């Protein structure tokens, strides 16, 4: 998918989180078609879609996405978009190629919580250290 001249890709971890949230919203819609839009999961999915497919591709270089050394000195090339106070969408971009890669978005079990073992930043840092998602390789799906 190309948005504002940027080609968007997603790591399988991002796709998995996106699909799980989409399925949760579909269940809510089936269960309560009138009130599902007011549920947290529905609002999170809408925010995630707006960030990934609209806001970030407008300018992924924005200073607000930078996180300094939060993920460690060797991971300054990773960026994050904040939403709903405790949620983070982690991504990288390559300016010359006009490519954005969405790597991971945290869920309810990994909300942003300072000094918590399940803090979104700590969990993502562990992923990077372990290279469990092979986040440094190009094993991404086109959106």
C-alpha positions as CSV (number, residue, x, y, z in Angstrom):
1,X,0.0,0.0,0.0
2,X,1.3,3.5,-0.8
3,X,0.1,6.5,1.2
4,X,1.4,10.0,0.5
5,X,4.3,8.5,-1.5
6,X,5.4,6.2,1.3
7,X,5.2,2.4,0.7
8,X,3.9,0.7,3.9
9,X,5.0,-2.6,5.1
10,X,4.2,-4.6,8.3
11,X,6.1,-7.1,10.3
12,X,4.1,-10.3,11.2
13,X,4.0,-9.2,14.9
14,X,2.2,-6.0,13.9
15,X,-0.1,-7.9,11.6
16,X,-0.9,-10.4,14.4
17,X,-1.8,-7.6,16.9
18,X,-3.9,-5.8,14.2
19,X,-5.8,-9.0,13.3
20,X,-6.4,-9.9,17.0
21,X,-7.8,-6.4,17.6
22,X,-9.9,-6.5,14.4
23,X,-11.4,-9.9,15.5
24,X,-12.2,-8.5,18.9
25,X,-14.0,-5.6,17.4
26,X,-15.9,-7.9,15.0
27,X,-17.1,-10.0,18.0
28,X,-18.2,-6.8,19.8
29,X,-20.1,-5.7,16.7
30,X,-21.9,-9.0,16.4
31,X,-22.7,-9.1,20.2
32,X,-23.9,-5.5,20.4
33,X,-24.2,-3.7,17.0
34,X,-25.4,-0.5,18.6
35,X,-22.9,0.0,21.4
36,X,-19.7,-1.6,20.0
37,X,-18.4,1.7,18.6
38,X,-18.1,3.0,22.2
39,X,-15.9,0.1,23.3
40,X,-12.2,0.6,24.0
41,X,-11.1,-2.0,21.5
42,X,-13.1,-0.3,18.7
43,X,-11.6,3.1,19.6
44,X,-8.1,1.6,19.8
45,X,-8.5,-0.1,16.4
46,X,-9.7,3.2,14.8
47,X,-6.8,5.1,16.4
48,X,-4.3,2.5,15.2
49,X,-5.7,2.6,11.6
50,X,-5.6,6.4,11.6
51,X,-2.0,6.5,12.8
52,X,-0.7,3.7,10.4
53,X,-2.6,4.7,7.3
54,X,-3.0,8.4,7.6
55,X,-1.0,10.3,10.2
56,X,2.4,8.6,10.2
57,X,2.7,8.5,6.3
58,X,2.1,12.3,6.3
59,X,5.5,12.7,7.9
60,X,7.3,9.8,9.7
61,X,10.2,12.1,10.4
62,X,8.3,14.2,13.0
63,X,10.2,14.9,16.2
64,X,7.3,13.6,18.3
65,X,8.0,10.0,17.0
66,X,11.6,10.0,18.2
67,X,12.4,8.3,21.5
68,X,16.1,9.0,22.0
69,X,17.8,6.2,23.9
70,X,14.6,4.7,25.4
71,X,15.2,1.5,23.5
72,X,19.0,1.7,24.0
73,X,21.8,3.6,22.2
74,X,21.8,1.1,19.3
75,X,18.1,1.5,18.6
76,X,17.6,5.2,17.9
77,X,16.5,4.3,14.4
78,X,13.2,3.0,15.9
79,X,10.3,5.3,16.3
80,X,7.0,5.2,18.0
81,X,3.6,6.9,17.8
82,X,1.7,7.3,21.0
83,X,-2.0,6.8,21.3
84,X,-4.5,6.4,24.1
85,X,-1.9,7.3,26.7
86,X,-0.5,3.8,27.2
87,X,-0.3,2.4,23.7
88,X,2.7,2.6,21.3
89,X,3.0,1.8,17.6
90,X,6.7,1.1,16.8
91,X,8.0,1.6,13.3
92,X,11.0,2.5,11.2
93,X,11.3,4.4,8.0
94,X,13.8,4.9,5.2
95,X,13.7,8.4,3.8
96,X,15.5,7.8,0.5
97,X,13.4,4.7,-0.3
98,X,10.2,6.3,1.0
99,X,9.4,3.1,3.0
100,X,7.7,2.8,6.4
101,X,7.8,-0.5,8.3
102,X,5.3,-1.1,11.2
103,X,6.9,-3.5,13.6
104,X,4.7,-3.9,16.6
105,X,1.9,-2.3,18.6
106,X,1.4,-3.1,22.2
107,X,-1.8,-4.5,23.7
108,X,-3.6,-4.5,27.0
109,X,-1.1,-6.8,28.6
110,X,1.9,-4.5,27.6
111,X,0.6,-1.1,28.3
112,X,3.0,1.8,29.0
113,X,3.7,1.7,32.7
114,X,6.9,3.2,34.0
115,X,9.2,0.6,35.7
116,X,6.8,-2.3,35.0
117,X,8.2,-5.5,33.5
118,X,5.4,-5.5,31.0
119,X,6.0,-1.9,29.9
120,X,5.7,-1.5,26.1
121,X,9.2,-0.1,25.8
122,X,10.8,-2.9,27.9
123,X,8.9,-5.6,25.9
124,X,9.9,-4.1,22.6
125,X,13.5,-3.7,23.7
126,X,13.7,-7.4,24.7
127,X,12.3,-8.2,21.2
128,X,15.1,-6.2,19.6
129,X,17.8,-7.7,21.8
130,X,16.6,-11.2,21.2
131,X,15.9,-10.5,17.5
132,X,12.9,-12.8,18.0
133,X,10.9,-10.9,15.5
134,X,13.9,-10.6,13.2
135,X,13.2,-6.9,13.2
136,X,16.4,-6.0,11.5
137,X,15.6,-8.2,8.5
138,X,13.2,-7.5,5.7
139,X,10.6,-10.2,6.4
140,X,7.7,-7.8,6.1
141,X,4.4,-8.0,4.3
142,X,3.2,-5.2,2.0
143,X,0.0,-3.6,3.2
